[in-house]
Amino acid sequence: MSPESEKRDARTQNKQSSTLDDHIASIDKLLRAASDLMKQEPTIDKAVVEQLRQVRVRVRYVASVAQSQSPDAVPRDAPALWKDRPKEEDPILFTKRTYSRWLGKSICRSDIKRLDKQLYDAIYNLENAGAKLDEIGLFTKQQLNDRKLDQAGKLKRPSRTRKMHELAPDDREHARLFNLARRRIQRSHKR
């Protein structure tokens, strides 16, 4: 994929994300207005407000599905399988070639195990596999989380008024990182 097409795809995705965020903000505004109106006029059916809440959840779900199909999201299926490779290719070169888009960004070793168990086994049959994997950017889940926490800096407490499935994907990741950092602090105090 050329750099120009990647930029175009990123602009399109940002535009779609902001449009969905605008729709969600409009629904939230409508929910607040309906709630205020219900306080003034008790004859309004509460089921209407509940239906609006359900619409908001569905819109957020659509946004999260669109986000999960972003280029940096870990694939659901392996792009190529280890058993179908050219026989002269070693596991590290195969991993670099097949998963280069995600290396150092979003994929970790457990993802490789889930996607292609034979590749995972072949990698760990190599001598000094951990160092070679670190070198190409295929980190453990803990290392990947450490990097994300370092990049995030100081995290603010996420909203407690919404459930996790109602949060936008970025907010959900922020909440996950916040809770991860909080658990690590709690564990360090117990020692």
C-alpha positions, 0 to 999 in steps of 0.5 A: 500500500502506498503512503498516499493511499494510507494517508487517504485511508486514515483521513477517511477513517478519522472522518467516519470516526468523527461523524459517529462521535457527532451522532453519539453526541446528538443522541446523548443530547437527545437523551438529556432533553428527554430525561429533563422532559420526563421530570416535567411531564411524568406521563411520558413513557420511560420505554422511549428513553430506554430505546434511545439508550439502546440506539446509543449502544448500537451506534457505539457498537458500530463505531467499535466494529469500524475501529477494530477493522482499522489497519493496526488492529490485529487480524482475526485470521492469519494472513498466511500460515507457516505450513504454506511458506517457502521451505527455505524461509525461517520462522523469524523471516516469515514472521517479519514478512507476514506480520510486518504491518503489526509488529511493534504496534499491536500484535504480541506473541500470544496473538501469533499463538492464536493465529498460527500455532505451528509458527509459534512452535517453530519460533520457540524451537529456535535458539534464543527466540525471545531476543530475536522476537524482541529484535523484530518487535514481536513483544510479550503482552506485558511488554506491549502493555508497558509500552502503551502505558509509557506512551499514554503518560499520566492516565485520568480515571475513566467515566463511571457513568457508562458501561465498558461496552458503551464506550468508544474504542479509544475510551475503552482502551484508555479505561483498560490501561488505567485499570491495568496501571491501578492493578499494578500499583495495588500489587506493588503495595501488597509486597 
